[in-house]
Amino acid sequence: MPHVLEKSVTTEVPGPMSKATSKKLDAVFDARAVYFVVDYDKSSGNYIVDVDGNQYLDVYSQIASIPVGYNNPALIAAAQSPEMISALVNRPAIGNFPSAQWNDILRNGLLKVAPPGTDKIFTAQSGSEANELAYKAAFMLYRRKERGEGQDWTTEEISSCLENAKPGSPDLAIMSFANSFHGRGFGSLSTTRSKAVHKLDIPSFNWPKATFPALKYPLAQHAEENAAEEKRCLQEVEKLILSWHCPVAGLIVEPIQSEGGDNHASPAFFQGLRDVTQKHGVVMIVDEVQTGFGATGKFWGHEHWNLTSPPDMVTFSKKAQTAGYFFGNPLLIPDKAYRQFNTWIGDPARVIVSKAVIEEILSKDLVAQCARVGDVLYTELEKLSTQYPEQIKNLRGKNQGTYIAFDTQDPAGLVSAMKRLGVNIGTCGINTVRLRPMLIFDETHGNMTNSHALGKVLNSRA
């Protein structure tokens, strides 16, 4: 499709057909969150088309989950392959009855891009489930160490866990950070701290919440203050580990807090976090559900940290088109079969698609492209921020690929105005606009998105 957006949107947004279709859907399926209804057959590459025929440059990419464009030929070929047909029509219970191809699919796909220091994987259905399973693994490892290697479960542990009682159901905790988002399952929701709409009315575990650094921008002008803030937050993490009412078995952190407002911290902070977790025997889980698969200009966001030792577990989903967690420590494999288990253990069909995504990313060097285009995108936004300082504040994401965001007075209004000009972007946190383009987004898109459409919107609102 062309890069030109002129006359790409010819109706209101959402248009009349979108509204009618959404209304019909709402009778059987909650459609209150629908932005517009999509014609996926007509969508292609970086462009999404709605049922009214409006075409948008998609810089939101299905909540950061589309890696290599709509109707990508390589993914279509994978979807039409004999392996895919078999996985779809037979959908194996992977834990009991894996296909003969399962080992090769994992080794030549997901394990090919395993984060440094990890060589094992557990697949899952979603980012929320991946985090839930990582928490379980952290708890089982804690008790395994406490019990002593080779020691079996006691009769009392076995009987009490079925009553949700001690010692079989111990008091253990996972630490997370203020403004974090880790999912909507019961365990993952207890570590989600960003928006009340996710948590209200849902019982939660009594787990600790640490403060995530609140950096001041521009970073170069606030280096001392930001260093002091990160030191304070690290001290708080250690204090919570030592003082919480029960042992903290694990800590989960996002490389960039995404839903909570695109909040960053320095590599030094995360290095300090790793030191604290190792010092106290706390499993460190890095939630790469949104940052993984190249979006930050490296395949994994935590590669920017230059850690001296790898995280214990790295969870993933979104652009991977499947989900799960990577790990290296063999003790994170449960002591008995069936402890980390469900019927499908993810979905082999989605893992096949993920393999095709990985091949596309590696063969076209899309991570390097993302880093390069991100520099262009950031530079364009930096220019606009000097021109419209009240509307582009706290610009962040420099040298983080296309993972860029800024604060503004009316994010919903800005996003709505951008849609009318044919650019689909998103919000997060309270006052933040975030960019989440696909890995195939190039310099032409980057220049046009900022100097053309966004510049028009900002000028009209100045």
ABEGO torsion letter per residue (X at the ends): XBABABGABABBOBBAAAAAAAAAAAAABBAAABABBBBAAABBEABBBBAAGBBBBBAAGGGGABAAEBGBAAAAAAAABAAAAAAAAAGBBAAABBBAAAAAAAAABAAAABBBGBABBBBBABAAAAAAAAAAAAAAAAAAAAAEBGBBBBAAAAAAAAAGBOAABBBBBBBBBBGBBAEABAAAAAABAABAAAABGBBBBBBBBBBBBBBBOBAAAAAAAAAAAAAAAAAAAAAAAAABABBBABBBBBABBAAAGGBBBBAAAAAAAAAAAAAAGBBBBBBAAAABGGAAGBABAAAAAGBABBBABBBBBEAAGBBEBBBABAAABBABBGABBBAAGEBAAAAAAAAAAAAAAAAAGAAAAAAAAAAAAAAAAAAAAAABAAABBGBBGBGAEABBBBBBABAAAAAAAAAAAGBBBBBBEAABBBBBBBAABBAAAAAAAAABAAAAAAAAAX
